[in-house]
């Protein structure tokens, strides 16, 4: 039996992107990196998640029961007291922390920070873990619509304003990534048009969707699989009857 050895072609789904469009997207992202000093991209946040962030941002104080001393707090404190029995010197602690930091930063070489704005847009920027939060604030000064107005960034929940700009991203716990929120620091009723947005400059907003355009071009040509392995047909044993053995008359048989 003849076996067809033609290799099978693997079908892949991919989107055809105009080469000119792809080149334009890559050029825009490269120009933005050159201008702002780091890789950035812009995308729209789902309204549901932004609504949740708005609720948390409007909460200035925790409820009264938040401050109640619970049994869990007691056992956690008791466990901490037991650990204090085995105190280490300051030098040993610093050496252990330095070694731990070296291991982590050797493995994680970037910190991806996402800044969410009240108008449901998010700015994503990539930094080195050793860079400080001040570098993020400097970037925001370059990309927001009203850099002349005071602003701050915070994490949530609970809402906590980030005040120490001298901290690096590793010390702040922002590696491999973190989400922070943006707000203008203005008296209520005095924010005017700044509160409604847009928060990012038009040039920065034009970067939205460019990374998606580049990702669509990745698959390329369809790949080919190796020809299927076909086991040779099992050999069929010869079914011909064996030759009859010559009949031999026993010596004891007398006719």
C-alpha positions, 0 to 999 in steps of 0.5 A: 500500500502506498502512503502519501508523505506530503507534509500537512500545512498548519493553518494559523489565524493572523491579521494582515497589517499595512506595512506603512501603518506598522512602520508609522506605529513603530516610529511614533513609539520610538519618538515618544521613548526618545522624547519622554525618556522611557517606553510609554503606551496609552489605553482606555480603562474599562468604565467599571474599574474606573468607577470603583477607583472613583468610589475609593478616591472619594473616601477620605476616612475609614469607617469606625470599625476599621480601627477595632482591635480584632482577634486576628490582630492580636495573634498577628501581634503575638507572632511578631513578639515571638520573632523579636526574641531572635533579634539580629544586629542592624548590620546583619539585617542590612546585609540580608536585605542587600543580598535579597535586593540584589537577587530580585533586581538581577531577575527583575530589570524593569518596573511597569507603572500604570497611572490611571486618570479619572477620565478612564485612560491609563498611562503605562510607563517602564522604568528601572527598579533603581529609579525613584518615584520622582522620575514618574512625577517628572514624566507626568509633568511632561504628559498631562494637559495642565502641568501648571496645576498641583497634583498628586498620585496615590494608591488604593485601597485604602487611599494613600497619597505617595509623598516620598518621591525619593524612594526607588521603585524597589523600596516602594514595592512597585516591582515588577509593577504597580497601579497608581492613581492621579488627581489634581490637588485643588480645592473643591469647586476650584478645579474647573475644566481640569476635573473633566479632562482630558488629562493627557496631552493630545500628542500622548493620546495619539499613542493609544492602540499603537502597540496593538497594531504592532502585535497584530503583525507577529505571526508571519507566514504559516508554519509547516508541520513535520510529515505525519509518521505512518507505521508500516503495515504489519507483515501478514504471516504466510497463511499457506498450509505447511507441506504435508510431512511424509508418512512414515510407517512405524517398525512395529506396525505389521500389515 
